[in-house]
Amino acid sequence: MFPPKLSVSELVFKIKYSLENEFRSICVEGEISNLSKSANGHWYFSVIDKDSTLNCALFKMNAQRNPQIDKFKDGDLVLCVGDISVYPPRGSFQLIARQVLPAGVGDQRQKFEELKKKLGAEGLFDIDRKKKIPDYPQKIAIITSPTGAAIFDFLNIVKRRSLWMDVLIIPAIMQGGECSSSVIFAIDLALKYNALNPTAKIDLLVVARGGGSAEDLGGFNDERLARRVANCEIPTISAIGHEVDYTILDFVADVRAETPSAAAEMVTGRQMEVVRTLSNLHRRMLSGIDGKLMRQKSKLESLRPAVYKDNLSAKLNGYYKSLQRINLADRAEKLLSIDERWMAFDDLHRRLTNSMQNKLERLEQRLEKRYSVLAAINPESVLRRGYAIIRNGQQGPLITSKERFDLMAEKELEIIFSDGKVKAMKKE
């Protein structure tokens, strides 16, 4: 016998009635996260503890009664007094706050500050221990999610701005409890690659993700990860994609970039200078050659007396006596020398033009070769060749081995192909 049937709306409104009547004038303690003010004066934020998150809103009228709201920052411990409200169109609930009061420093913020102080005292943030980012890296490795927006933003800029740089993608989990261990493993892979390829080493590491909330970025505040990056022999750029707040990784990395796109522009900046310099030199060289040839041509033309431009046979009789006083053989030799110089300049112009054309063709061939390498390692290209990505549930971690598959808790799988996603179920 089935229980009474309810529509979605009926169920949601029953939940709304129950929650809003039971949880009125409640007081919740937690750490502020993702605090922001809208254009119309409302404040939105979350209060969190180590296990849960509660969305909150402080509307403009109540915000005016709580002027201290603009002094709070992420990580502050607060007391929120208000009512639970359910929003039926999304089936979600939040706390509509009437008061937001300080309650001290939150656990997460306190742990962050303690670790920051500890590592700083050990000198891990010192400028003089940071490694220089190479001006012209030949090969870089980016540690990131292979399906996130960060990798595509990074590769698009590198493809547009670099003529010779190789990019290796080292997949990693960039959020959640496995984040720090996964990034450490990726760094170790890069070091092993260098040990196996001493003549084609990775010159630069970039750790990148496309931003996120304070909870999403918690994995980058891990002490083991901080020490691994600080002691990594490969120069490292942190590009976590958050412009305001810093993580511990940002402090220990050799350079911090605000976003993955900014990191791509940073590593290709000197290459663009080289391209512009070569382009300017090429333009100036051609202009100089043309100008010099024109000046020499004018000079040669000026060396040809008008008498030799006219019909010599018609005037030969009139100047017969004058020509006898001139060493005619010497004059003929001079004319021949002038013609030879003109031919030499013409040959020089042709050879210089051919040389520049050949150099441009070689540069285009190198660019096409680099583009082919980038296209070959593009995750989308790998998927189009028949491979697939398997996740543990929707938006869950990647399943990269049979052991991980056997240990997965979720029975639902998400399989990503080149042309879309499907859901599947794990059968025992």
C-alpha positions as CSV (number, residue, x, y, z in Angstrom):
1,M,0.0,0.0,0.0
2,F,1.4,3.3,-1.1
3,P,1.2,6.4,1.2
4,P,-1.0,9.3,0.1
5,K,0.3,10.9,-3.1
6,L,1.5,14.5,-3.0
7,S,2.5,16.9,-5.7
8,V,5.8,18.6,-5.5
9,S,4.2,21.9,-4.6
10,E,2.0,20.3,-1.9
11,L,5.1,18.7,-0.3
12,V,7.2,21.8,-0.5
13,F,4.5,24.0,1.0
14,K,3.9,21.5,3.8
15,I,7.7,21.7,4.5
16,K,7.5,25.5,4.3
17,Y,4.6,25.6,6.8
18,S,6.4,23.2,9.2
19,L,9.8,24.9,9.1
20,E,8.6,28.5,9.2
21,N,6.4,27.8,12.2
22,E,8.8,25.7,14.1
23,F,12.0,27.8,13.5
24,R,11.0,31.3,14.4
25,S,13.2,33.7,16.3
26,I,16.1,31.3,16.4
27,C,19.8,32.2,17.2
28,V,22.5,30.5,15.1
29,E,26.2,30.7,15.8
30,G,28.7,30.2,12.9
31,E,31.5,31.7,10.9
32,I,30.6,34.2,8.2
33,S,31.5,33.2,4.6
34,N,30.9,34.8,1.2
35,L,29.6,38.1,2.7
36,S,28.4,40.4,-0.1
37,K,26.1,43.5,-0.5
38,S,23.7,43.8,-3.4
39,A,23.1,47.1,-5.3
40,N,19.7,47.5,-3.5
41,G,21.3,47.4,0.0
42,H,20.5,43.8,0.9
43,W,23.3,41.6,2.4
44,Y,23.8,38.0,1.6
45,F,26.2,35.5,3.3
46,S,26.5,32.1,4.8
47,V,27.2,30.9,8.3
48,I,29.2,27.8,8.5
49,D,30.8,25.3,10.9
50,K,33.1,22.4,10.1
51,D,30.2,20.2,8.9
52,S,27.4,22.4,7.5
53,T,26.5,25.7,5.7
54,L,23.4,27.8,6.2
55,N,22.5,30.6,3.7
56,C,21.4,33.9,5.2
57,A,20.0,37.2,4.1
58,L,19.9,40.5,5.9
59,F,17.5,42.8,4.1
60,K,18.1,46.6,3.8
61,M,15.7,47.6,6.5
62,N,17.3,45.3,9.1
63,A,20.8,46.1,7.7
64,Q,20.2,49.8,8.7
65,R,19.6,48.5,12.3
66,N,22.8,46.5,12.1
67,P,25.5,49.0,10.9
68,Q,28.3,46.7,12.1
69,I,27.5,44.4,9.2
70,D,29.9,46.1,6.9
71,K,32.7,45.6,9.4
72,F,32.4,41.8,9.3
73,K,34.7,39.7,7.1
74,D,34.8,36.1,6.1
75,G,35.9,33.9,9.1
76,D,34.4,36.1,11.8
77,L,32.3,34.2,14.3
78,V,28.8,35.7,14.6
79,L,25.4,35.2,16.2
80,C,22.5,35.5,13.7
81,V,18.9,36.0,15.1
82,G,16.0,35.5,12.7
83,D,13.5,33.2,11.1
84,I,13.8,30.3,8.7
85,S,12.2,31.0,5.3
86,V,11.5,28.4,2.5
87,Y,11.6,29.5,-1.2
88,P,9.3,27.1,-3.0
89,P,10.4,27.6,-6.6
90,R,13.8,26.2,-5.7
91,G,12.8,24.0,-2.7
92,S,15.5,25.8,-0.7
93,F,15.5,27.5,2.7
94,Q,17.6,30.2,4.3
95,L,17.7,32.3,7.5
96,I,16.2,35.8,7.2
97,A,18.3,37.6,9.8
98,R,17.1,40.5,11.9
99,Q,20.3,40.8,13.9
100,V,23.9,39.9,13.3
101,L,26.2,40.2,16.3
102,P,29.9,39.5,16.7
103,A,30.8,36.3,18.7
104,G,34.5,36.1,18.4
105,V,36.9,34.6,15.9
106,G,35.7,31.6,14.0
107,D,37.5,28.2,14.2
108,Q,38.4,28.2,10.5
109,R,39.8,31.7,10.5
110,Q,41.7,31.0,13.7
111,K,43.3,27.9,12.2
112,F,44.2,29.9,9.1
113,E,45.9,32.6,11.1
114,E,47.7,30.2,13.3
115,L,49.1,28.3,10.3
116,K,50.0,31.5,8.6
117,K,51.9,32.7,11.7
118,K,53.7,29.4,12.1
119,L,54.9,29.1,8.5
120,G,55.7,32.8,8.4
121,A,57.9,32.4,11.5
122,E,59.8,29.6,9.7
123,G,60.5,31.9,6.8
124,L,58.4,30.0,4.2
125,F,56.9,33.3,3.0
126,D,60.2,35.2,2.7
127,I,60.9,37.0,-0.6
128,D,64.5,35.9,-0.7
129,R,63.6,32.2,-0.7
130,K,61.2,32.4,-3.6
131,K,62.4,31.1,-7.0
132,K,62.5,33.3,-10.0
133,I,59.8,32.6,-12.7
134,P,61.7,31.9,-16.0
135,D,61.3,34.6,-18.6
136,Y,61.0,32.1,-21.5
137,P,59.7,28.8,-20.2
138,Q,59.8,26.0,-22.8
139,K,57.6,23.6,-20.9
140,I,55.0,24.2,-18.1
141,A,52.7,21.9,-16.2
142,I,49.3,23.1,-15.0
143,I,47.7,21.3,-12.0
144,T,44.0,21.6,-12.3
145,S,40.7,19.9,-12.9
146,P,40.7,18.6,-16.5
147,T,37.0,19.5,-17.0
148,G,36.9,22.9,-15.2
149,A,36.8,26.3,-16.8
150,A,40.3,27.2,-15.5
151,I,42.1,24.8,-18.0
152,F,40.2,26.1,-21.0
153,D,40.8,29.8,-20.1
154,F,44.5,29.1,-19.5
155,L,45.0,27.1,-22.8
156,N,43.1,29.6,-24.9
157,I,45.4,32.5,-23.8
158,V,48.6,30.4,-24.2
159,K,47.6,29.2,-27.7
160,R,47.0,32.9,-28.7
161,R,50.1,34.4,-27.2
162,S,52.8,31.7,-27.3
163,L,54.8,30.4,-30.3
164,W,56.9,27.7,-28.7
165,M,55.7,26.7,-25.2
166,D,54.6,23.1,-24.4
167,V,51.8,22.7,-21.8
168,L,51.4,19.5,-19.7
169,I,48.1,19.0,-17.9
170,I,48.3,17.1,-14.6
171,P,44.7,16.4,-13.4
172,A,43.9,16.9,-9.7
173,I,40.9,17.2,-7.4
174,M,40.6,20.9,-6.7
175,Q,37.9,21.0,-4.0
176,G,36.9,19.0,-0.9
177,G,38.7,16.7,1.5
178,E,40.9,15.1,-1.1
179,C,42.1,18.4,-2.6
180,S,45.4,18.9,-0.8
181,S,46.5,15.3,-1.2
182,S,45.6,15.3,-4.8
183,V,47.6,18.4,-5.5
184,I,50.6,17.1,-3.6
185,F,50.4,13.9,-5.7
186,A,50.4,16.0,-8.9
187,I,53.5,18.0,-7.7
188,D,55.3,14.7,-7.1
189,L,54.3,13.5,-10.6
190,A,55.9,16.7,-12.1
191,L,59.1,16.1,-10.1
192,K,59.2,12.4,-11.3
193,Y,58.7,13.6,-14.9
194,N,61.8,15.9,-14.6
195,A,63.8,13.0,-13.1
196,L,62.9,10.9,-16.1
197,N,63.4,13.7,-18.7
198,P,66.6,15.6,-17.7
199,T,66.9,17.2,-21.1
200,A,63.2,18.3,-21.4
201,K,62.3,19.3,-17.9
202,I,59.2,21.2,-16.7
203,D,60.3,24.8,-16.2
204,L,57.2,26.0,-14.3
205,L,54.2,24.7,-12.3
206,V,50.8,26.5,-12.3
207,V,48.2,25.4,-9.7
208,A,44.9,26.7,-11.0
209,R,41.1,26.6,-10.3
210,G,38.3,29.0,-11.2
211,G,37.7,30.6,-7.8
212,G,35.0,29.6,-5.3
213,S,33.8,30.2,-1.8
214,A,36.0,30.1,1.3
215,E,34.8,26.5,1.9
216,D,35.7,25.5,-1.6
217,L,39.2,26.8,-1.2
218,G,39.9,25.2,2.2
219,G,42.1,22.5,0.7
220,F,44.7,25.2,-0.3
221,N,45.1,26.1,3.4
222,D,46.7,22.7,4.2
223,E,50.1,22.6,6.0
224,R,51.4,19.6,4.1
225,L,50.6,21.2,0.7
226,A,52.2,24.5,1.8
227,R,55.4,22.7,2.8
228,R,55.4,20.7,-0.4
229,V,55.1,23.8,-2.6
230,A,57.7,25.7,-0.5
231,N,60.2,22.9,-1.0
232,C,59.4,22.2,-4.6
233,E,62.4,22.7,-6.9
234,I,60.2,23.8,-9.8
235,P,59.0,27.5,-9.6
236,T,55.3,27.6,-8.8
237,I,52.5,30.0,-9.6
238,S,49.3,30.0,-7.5
239,A,46.3,30.9,-9.7
240,I,43.3,29.9,-7.5
241,G,41.0,32.5,-9.1
242,H,40.1,34.6,-6.1
243,E,41.0,38.2,-6.2
244,V,40.2,39.3,-2.7
245,D,41.0,36.6,-0.2
246,Y,44.4,34.8,0.1
247,T,45.0,31.1,0.8
248,I,48.1,29.7,2.5
249,L,49.2,28.4,-1.0
250,D,49.3,32.0,-2.2
251,F,51.8,32.9,0.5
252,V,54.2,30.0,-0.1
253,A,54.0,30.0,-3.9
254,D,56.8,31.8,-5.8
255,V,54.2,34.1,-7.5
256,R,50.5,34.6,-7.0
257,A,48.2,35.3,-10.0
258,E,44.7,36.5,-9.4
259,T,43.1,34.1,-12.0
260,P,44.2,31.3,-14.3
261,S,43.9,33.8,-17.2
262,A,46.2,36.2,-15.4
263,A,48.7,33.3,-14.9
264,A,48.6,32.5,-18.6
265,E,49.3,36.1,-19.5
266,M,52.1,36.2,-17.0
267,V,54.0,33.2,-18.3
268,T,53.6,34.4,-22.0
269,G,54.3,38.1,-21.4
270,R,58.0,38.0,-22.3
271,Q,57.2,35.9,-25.4
272,M,54.9,38.6,-26.6
273,E,57.6,41.1,-26.2
274,V,59.9,39.0,-28.4
275,V,57.2,38.7,-31.1
276,R,56.6,42.4,-31.1
277,T,60.4,43.1,-31.2
278,L,60.9,40.7,-34.1
279,S,57.9,42.2,-35.9
280,N,59.3,45.7,-35.5
281,L,62.8,44.7,-36.6
282,H,61.4,43.0,-39.7
283,R,59.4,46.1,-40.6
284,R,62.4,48.4,-40.0
285,M,64.7,46.1,-41.9
286,L,62.4,46.0,-44.9
287,S,61.9,49.8,-44.7
288,G,65.7,50.4,-44.4
289,I,66.5,48.1,-47.3
290,D,63.9,49.8,-49.5
291,G,65.1,53.2,-48.5
292,K,68.8,52.4,-49.0
293,L,68.1,50.9,-52.4
294,M,66.1,53.9,-53.5
295,R,68.9,56.2,-52.4
296,Q,71.5,54.2,-54.2
297,K,69.3,54.1,-57.3
298,S,68.9,57.8,-57.2
299,K,72.6,58.2,-56.8
300,L,73.3,55.9,-59.7
301,E,70.9,57.8,-61.9
302,S,72.6,61.0,-60.9
303,L,75.9,59.6,-62.0
304,R,74.6,59.0,-65.5
305,P,75.2,62.4,-67.4
306,A,72.4,63.6,-69.6
307,V,74.6,63.1,-72.6
308,Y,74.4,59.3,-72.0
309,K,70.7,59.3,-71.6
310,D,70.1,60.9,-75.0
311,N,70.6,59.4,-78.4
312,L,74.4,59.3,-78.5
313,S,74.4,58.3,-82.2
314,A,72.5,61.5,-83.1
315,K,75.0,63.8,-81.3
316,L,78.2,61.8,-81.9
317,N,79.4,64.0,-84.8
318,G,78.8,67.3,-82.9
319,Y,81.0,66.2,-80.0
320,Y,83.7,64.3,-82.0
321,K,86.5,66.7,-81.2
322,S,85.6,66.9,-77.5
323,L,85.4,63.1,-77.2
324,Q,88.9,62.8,-78.6
325,R,90.2,64.7,-75.6
326,I,88.6,62.3,-73.2
327,N,89.9,58.9,-72.4
328,L,86.9,57.1,-73.9
329,A,88.1,53.7,-72.6
330,D,88.1,55.1,-69.0
331,R,84.6,56.5,-69.4
332,A,83.3,53.2,-70.7
333,E,84.9,51.4,-67.8
334,K,83.1,53.7,-65.3
335,L,79.8,53.1,-66.9
336,L,80.3,49.4,-66.7
337,S,81.2,49.7,-63.0
338,I,78.0,51.6,-62.3
339,D,75.9,49.0,-64.0
340,E,77.6,46.3,-62.0
341,R,76.9,48.1,-58.7
342,W,73.3,48.5,-59.7
343,M,73.1,44.7,-60.4
344,A,74.8,44.0,-57.1
345,F,72.2,46.1,-55.1
346,D,69.4,44.5,-57.0
347,D,70.7,41.0,-56.1
348,L,71.1,42.1,-52.4
349,H,67.5,43.2,-52.3
350,R,66.3,40.0,-53.7
351,R,68.4,37.8,-51.3
352,L,67.3,39.8,-48.2
353,T,63.7,39.6,-49.2
354,N,64.0,35.8,-49.8
355,S,65.7,35.4,-46.4
356,M,63.0,37.2,-44.5
357,Q,60.3,35.2,-46.3
358,N,62.0,31.9,-45.4
359,K,62.3,33.0,-41.8
360,L,58.7,33.9,-41.6
361,E,57.7,30.5,-43.1
362,R,59.9,28.7,-40.5
363,L,58.2,30.6,-37.7
364,E,54.7,29.7,-39.1
365,Q,55.7,26.0,-39.3
366,R,56.9,26.1,-35.6
367,L,53.6,27.8,-34.6
368,E,51.5,25.1,-36.4
369,K,53.6,22.4,-34.7
370,R,53.0,23.9,-31.2
371,Y,49.3,24.3,-32.0
372,S,49.1,20.6,-33.0
373,V,50.7,19.6,-29.6
374,L,48.2,21.8,-27.7
375,A,45.3,20.4,-29.7
376,A,46.5,16.8,-29.0
377,I,46.6,17.3,-25.2
378,N,43.3,19.2,-25.1
379,P,40.9,17.2,-22.8
380,E,38.2,17.6,-25.4
381,S,40.4,16.0,-28.1
382,V,41.1,13.1,-25.8
383,L,37.3,12.6,-25.3
384,R,36.7,12.8,-29.1
385,R,39.1,9.9,-29.6
386,G,36.8,7.6,-27.8
387,Y,37.8,8.1,-24.1
388,A,35.5,9.0,-21.3
389,I,35.6,10.5,-17.9
390,I,33.8,8.7,-15.0
391,R,32.7,10.5,-11.8
392,N,31.4,9.2,-8.6
393,G,27.9,10.6,-8.7
394,Q,27.1,14.0,-10.2
395,Q,30.0,16.4,-9.9
396,G,31.8,13.9,-7.7
397,P,35.5,13.0,-7.8
398,L,37.0,11.3,-10.8
399,I,37.3,7.5,-10.8
400,T,40.8,6.8,-12.1
401,S,41.3,3.2,-11.0
402,K,39.5,0.0,-10.3
403,E,40.4,0.3,-6.6
404,R,38.7,3.7,-6.5
405,F,35.7,2.2,-8.3
406,D,35.4,-0.6,-5.8
407,L,35.6,1.8,-2.8
408,M,33.1,4.3,-4.1
409,A,30.1,4.9,-1.9
410,E,27.7,6.3,-4.5
411,K,26.1,3.7,-6.8
412,E,25.3,6.4,-9.3
413,L,28.0,7.2,-11.9
414,E,28.3,10.1,-14.3
415,I,30.1,9.3,-17.6
416,I,31.3,12.3,-19.7
417,F,31.8,11.8,-23.4
418,S,32.9,14.3,-26.0
419,D,29.3,15.1,-26.9
420,G,27.6,15.0,-23.6
421,K,27.0,13.3,-20.2
422,V,25.1,10.2,-19.2
423,K,24.2,8.7,-15.8
424,A,24.9,5.0,-15.0
425,M,24.4,2.8,-12.0
426,K,27.0,0.6,-10.4
427,K,25.8,-3.0,-10.0
428,E,27.3,-5.4,-7.4
